[in-house]
Amino acid sequence: MEILIYIFLVIAAMWVLQLYYAAKQSMRFSKSLREVRALGRTAVGIGGFRYRGGRAFVALSEKNGVVVGAKVLVGLTVFASPADCPQLVGKPLTALANGEQMETLRKKEQEAAKMAAEVLLKEEKLDESDTPN
């Protein structure tokens, strides 16, 4: 019976450790988003599979329909960290939303960038329809 208690304590400690590292990862990504947000309107896209091969998170910042800043979350599990993604800077949002000009990125990063570009384009259309003529 004592062994069971120790096993549960070890599992609980591992769970708490995972929560701690997930919170730290979230804070690192949020801090890097502040840098991107300072450049213009920003959106974050998600790509890939949740359980098979992991997820990719790409943050895009745009001005006048062109990407002026991009970050991607690189790495495995809770140890992934944000990195600059210069391959996307200077690309038009419409091209990214169509899945073009991203050949150098992995498939899940392409999906995430496409989602972020679509969100920014959709938001732009909403802003235009709200503006009185």
N, C-alpha and C positions, 0 to 999 in steps of 0.2 A: 504494500500500500504506500509506503514511503517513496518508493521509486516513481510511482504515478504522480505524486505531488511534485517531485523534482522535475519530471517531464513537463507537467503543466506550467511550472514556474519558468522553465527554459523557453517553452513556446511563448509564454506571455512576454518574457524579456525580449525575445526575437521580434515579436510583433511591435512592441514599443520602439525598438531600435529602427524598424522599418518605417514606422510613422515619423520618427525624428528625421531620418534621411529624406523621406518624401517631402516633409515640410521645408527642409533646407534647400532641396532641389527647386521647389516652388518659389521660394524667396529669391534664389539665384536667377531663375527665369524672369520673375517679375522685375528684378533690378535691371536686367538687360533690356526688358521691354520699355523701361523708362527712356533709355537712350534712343530707341527706335521711335517712340511716340513723339519725341522732341522734333523729329524730322518732318512729320506730317500725319495724315490720317492713317490709322493702323488697324490691322485685323490679324488674327491668328487662325491658321488652318490646321486641320488634323488629317493625317493620312496613314495608311497601313492597317494592319489587323491588330485588334486588341490583344489577342492571346497567341497568335501565330506570327512570330517575327517582329513583334513590337510595334510601336506607334512612332510617327514623326510629327513634330510640331514645328511649323514655320510661321514666323511673324513678318509681315510685310508692312512697310510704310510707304505712302505714295503722295506725290504732288503732281497735279495736272495730268493724271493718268499714267504716270511713270513711277516705277519703284525707285525710291531714294534711299531705302535702308531695308536690310533683311537679316533675320537671325534664324537659326535652326537649332533645335535641341539635339545634341549629338552624344551618343554613348549608350550604355546599357543600364537598364533598370533605374534605380534611384540615384545612380552615380552619373547619369547623363548631365551634361552641362551645355549652356547656350554658346553658340559660336557664330561669328559673322558668316554671311553667305553672299560673297561678292558676285557670284554667278548670276544672281537675280537683279542686282542693282543696274538701273538703266533700261530695264525691259519694260515694254508697255503692258499695262494690266490686261488689256484685251487679249494679247498673245498668251499670257500666262493662264487666263481663264479658259482659253481654247486648248491648253495643254501644249503650247508651242514654246520653243526657245529654252527648254530646260533639259536638254539631252545629257548634261553632265551630272545631273542629280539622280539619286536613287528613286525608284518608282514611288515609294511611300512619301518621299520628300516632294516629288512632283505633284502627287495628289494633294498634299497639304498646301503647297504653294497655289495650286489651282483653286482650292477652296477659299483661301484667304483673298485671292484676286477676285473671285466671284462675289464674296461678301462686300468688298470695297466697291465694286461696280454697282451692285444692287443698292448699296447705301447711297452712292452718288446719284442714282436715278431717283431714289426717294427724296433726296435733298432738292433735286431739280423740280420735282412735282410739287413740293411744298412751297417753292419760291413763287410769290405772286408776279405776274407779268406786268 
